[in-house]
Amino acid sequence: MNQTYILKIEFNCEPLIWRRISFPAHYNLYALHHALQNLFDWSDTNTHMFELIKFSRGLSPYYGLPDDPDGVFTYDLARNNILPMKLPSPKIKMEVHPWNYRTDCRSVSLAAVLDKVGKAITYLYVSDWEDDWEVTITLEAINDEGPEMPRVLDGELPAPPCQCSGVDTFVDALELYQEPREDWDEDDEEWLEENDLLDIWENDIPPPFSLAEADKSLQHCFRAAWEAEAWPDYPSP
């Protein structure tokens, strides 16, 4: 019997931007990556990585899509072990950085890295700007039965567009958009334009979070992928 996880996904900001979803525990982290991209309406054009905040022996702390086999490890599910794929020569000086040691996120299930209520992982998504996106994913509850389709259960505030320079910038922009546009000065408009946040909403009104639209979009995302067999690395219903 496949379990379903209740996950709370939140940015480190005030006011808190967050989503709550149900997600099959046996799906892999690559599927969760696609769910996050859909939840925030991001373009999935940049590098991503999951980082375990606390991890057990035999688990890598970093998961992503290896774009280069050098310095990347693969996860052996059968042996519950980390296997080096190909390591550079020790004579070559290599920068020690988590991005160089990502385990393939398609090879490990969500249940393998989140096995207790209250446990959390971090999702990092590289921005074209200096500030990358960082989201905390916490396991709130485990249900013994649940839908195979990921579902959105709750949330607050609009999702930040991936092209702006970080969540703090987006929160500042939300505050500015609460004021009538005629009260903005030239510096305000210039700052919004520099951060790709000018004229992003109709009538300059940030849309409220819509549970119905978010849930419909997430279901459509997974249903379309299953029908097209676009993501063969995790099961479909």
C-alpha positions as CSV (number, residue, x, y, z in Angstrom):
1,M,0.0,0.0,0.0
2,N,1.4,3.3,-1.1
3,Q,1.5,6.1,1.5
4,T,0.6,9.8,0.8
5,Y,2.6,12.6,2.4
6,I,1.2,15.9,3.5
7,L,3.9,18.5,2.7
8,K,4.2,22.1,3.7
9,I,6.3,24.1,1.3
10,E,7.4,27.6,2.4
11,F,9.8,30.4,1.6
12,N,11.8,32.0,4.4
13,C,10.1,35.4,4.3
14,E,7.6,37.6,6.1
15,P,4.7,37.5,5.3
16,L,5.0,33.8,4.7
17,I,4.5,32.5,1.2
18,W,3.5,28.8,1.4
19,R,1.7,25.9,-0.1
20,R,0.4,22.6,1.3
21,I,0.2,19.6,-1.0
22,S,-0.5,15.9,-0.8
23,F,2.1,13.9,-2.6
24,P,2.7,10.1,-3.1
25,A,5.6,9.0,-0.9
26,H,6.9,6.5,-3.5
27,Y,7.4,9.2,-6.2
28,N,10.9,10.3,-6.7
29,L,12.5,13.7,-6.1
30,Y,12.4,14.4,-9.8
31,A,8.6,14.3,-9.7
32,L,8.6,16.6,-6.6
33,H,10.8,19.0,-8.5
34,H,8.2,19.2,-11.3
35,A,5.5,19.7,-8.7
36,L,7.4,22.7,-7.3
37,Q,8.0,24.2,-10.7
38,N,4.3,24.0,-11.4
39,L,3.2,25.3,-8.0
40,F,5.2,28.5,-8.5
41,D,4.8,28.7,-12.2
42,W,8.5,28.6,-12.8
43,S,10.2,27.8,-16.1
44,D,12.4,24.8,-15.2
45,T,15.2,26.2,-17.2
46,N,17.9,26.4,-14.4
47,T,19.7,23.9,-12.2
48,H,18.0,22.7,-9.1
49,M,19.1,20.7,-6.0
50,F,17.5,19.1,-3.0
51,E,19.5,19.3,0.2
52,L,18.8,17.0,3.2
53,I,18.8,19.0,6.5
54,K,19.3,15.8,8.5
55,F,20.2,12.6,6.8
56,S,20.9,9.0,7.7
57,R,24.0,7.0,7.0
58,G,23.9,5.7,3.5
59,L,22.1,8.7,2.1
60,S,23.6,11.5,0.1
61,P,22.8,15.0,1.4
62,Y,22.4,16.5,-2.1
63,Y,20.1,15.5,-5.0
64,G,19.7,16.9,-8.5
65,L,20.1,16.1,-12.2
66,P,23.7,15.3,-12.9
67,D,24.7,17.2,-16.0
68,D,28.3,16.0,-15.9
69,P,29.4,12.6,-14.6
70,D,32.6,14.0,-13.1
71,G,32.3,14.3,-9.3
72,V,28.7,13.1,-9.3
73,F,27.5,10.2,-7.2
74,T,24.6,7.8,-8.0
75,Y,22.3,6.2,-5.5
76,D,22.1,2.4,-5.4
77,L,18.6,1.6,-4.2
78,A,19.3,-2.2,-4.0
79,R,22.3,-1.8,-1.7
80,N,21.2,1.5,0.0
81,N,24.6,2.9,-0.7
82,I,26.3,5.8,-2.5
83,L,28.4,4.7,-5.5
84,P,31.0,7.0,-7.1
85,M,30.5,7.1,-10.9
86,K,33.6,8.8,-12.2
87,L,36.0,10.9,-10.2
88,P,38.5,13.5,-11.6
89,S,42.1,12.8,-11.2
90,P,43.5,13.8,-7.8
91,K,46.1,15.9,-9.6
92,I,43.2,18.2,-10.9
93,K,42.2,20.8,-8.3
94,M,38.4,20.8,-8.1
95,E,36.3,23.3,-6.2
96,V,34.5,21.5,-3.3
97,H,30.9,22.5,-3.7
98,P,27.6,20.7,-3.2
99,W,26.7,21.1,-6.8
100,N,29.6,18.8,-7.7
101,Y,28.3,16.0,-5.6
102,R,24.6,15.7,-6.5
103,T,23.0,12.3,-6.4
104,D,20.6,11.7,-9.3
105,C,17.2,12.8,-7.9
106,R,15.4,10.3,-10.2
107,S,16.9,7.4,-8.3
108,V,15.5,8.1,-4.8
109,S,12.0,8.3,-3.5
110,L,10.5,11.0,-1.3
111,A,10.0,8.3,1.4
112,A,13.7,7.5,1.4
113,V,14.7,11.1,2.4
114,L,11.6,12.0,4.5
115,D,10.7,9.2,6.8
116,K,9.4,11.0,9.9
117,V,6.8,13.6,10.5
118,G,8.6,16.9,11.2
119,K,11.5,16.1,9.0
120,A,12.4,18.6,6.3
121,I,14.5,19.0,3.1
122,T,15.5,22.2,1.3
123,Y,14.9,22.8,-2.4
124,L,17.4,25.1,-4.1
125,Y,16.7,26.6,-7.6
126,V,19.4,28.6,-9.3
127,S,18.4,32.1,-10.4
128,D,19.9,34.1,-13.1
129,W,20.4,36.7,-10.4
130,E,22.6,36.6,-7.3
131,D,19.9,35.4,-5.0
132,D,18.9,31.8,-5.6
133,W,15.5,30.5,-4.6
134,E,15.4,28.4,-1.4
135,V,12.3,26.6,-0.3
136,T,11.8,24.4,2.8
137,I,9.7,21.3,2.5
138,T,8.4,19.8,5.7
139,L,6.6,16.5,6.2
140,E,3.5,17.3,8.2
141,A,1.6,14.0,8.1
142,I,1.6,10.5,6.6
143,N,-1.6,9.0,5.3
144,D,-1.8,5.2,4.7
145,E,-4.1,5.8,1.8
146,G,-4.4,8.7,-0.6
147,P,-4.7,9.7,-4.3
148,E,-2.0,8.8,-6.7
149,M,-2.4,12.3,-8.2
150,P,-0.5,15.1,-6.3
151,R,-3.0,17.6,-5.0
152,V,-2.8,21.2,-3.7
153,L,-4.5,21.5,-0.3
154,D,-3.9,25.1,0.8
155,G,-1.6,28.1,0.5
156,E,-1.2,31.9,0.8
157,L,0.0,34.8,-1.3
158,P,1.0,34.7,-5.0
159,A,4.0,32.8,-6.1
160,P,7.2,34.8,-6.9
161,P,8.3,34.8,-10.5
162,C,11.6,33.1,-11.0
163,Q,13.2,36.0,-12.9
164,C,13.1,38.4,-10.0
165,S,16.1,38.6,-7.6
166,G,15.0,36.6,-4.6
167,V,12.1,36.3,-2.3
168,D,12.9,39.4,-0.2
169,T,12.8,41.5,-3.4
170,F,9.4,40.0,-4.2
171,V,8.0,40.7,-0.8
172,D,9.1,44.3,-1.0
173,A,7.4,44.5,-4.4
174,L,4.2,43.1,-2.9
175,E,4.2,45.9,-0.4
176,L,4.8,48.5,-3.0
177,Y,1.9,47.2,-5.1
178,Q,-0.4,47.8,-2.2
179,E,0.0,51.5,-2.8
180,P,-1.7,53.3,-5.7
181,R,0.5,53.6,-8.7
182,E,0.1,57.4,-8.8
183,D,1.9,57.4,-5.4
184,W,5.0,55.7,-6.8
185,D,8.0,57.8,-7.6
186,E,10.5,57.4,-10.5
187,D,12.8,55.4,-8.3
188,D,10.1,52.9,-7.5
189,E,9.3,52.2,-11.1
190,E,13.0,51.9,-12.0
191,W,13.6,49.5,-9.1
192,L,10.6,47.3,-10.2
193,E,11.8,47.3,-13.8
194,E,15.4,46.4,-12.8
195,N,14.0,43.3,-11.0
196,D,11.5,42.3,-13.7
197,L,8.6,43.1,-11.5
198,L,7.0,46.1,-13.3
199,D,3.7,45.5,-15.0
200,I,3.5,41.8,-14.1
201,W,-0.1,41.9,-12.8
202,E,-3.2,43.2,-14.5
203,N,-4.3,46.6,-13.0
204,D,-1.2,46.3,-10.7
205,I,-3.1,44.0,-8.4
206,P,-1.3,41.0,-7.0
207,P,-3.7,38.0,-7.5
208,P,-4.7,36.2,-4.4
209,F,-3.7,32.5,-4.1
210,S,-6.4,30.4,-5.7
211,L,-6.6,26.8,-4.4
212,A,-8.9,25.7,-7.2
213,E,-6.6,27.0,-9.9
214,A,-3.4,25.7,-8.3
215,D,-4.9,22.3,-7.8
216,K,-6.2,22.1,-11.3
217,S,-2.9,23.2,-12.7
218,L,-0.9,20.6,-10.7
219,Q,-3.2,17.8,-11.7
220,H,-3.0,18.9,-15.4
221,C,0.8,18.9,-15.2
222,F,1.0,15.3,-14.0
223,R,-1.8,14.0,-16.1
224,A,-0.2,15.5,-19.3
225,A,3.2,14.1,-18.4
226,W,1.8,10.6,-17.8
227,E,-0.1,10.6,-21.1
228,A,3.0,11.8,-23.0
229,E,5.2,9.4,-21.0
230,A,7.4,12.5,-20.6
231,W,8.8,11.5,-17.2
232,P,9.3,7.7,-17.3
233,D,11.4,7.7,-14.1
234,Y,8.5,7.4,-11.6
235,P,5.2,5.4,-11.7
236,S,1.9,6.6,-13.0
237,P,-1.6,5.4,-11.8
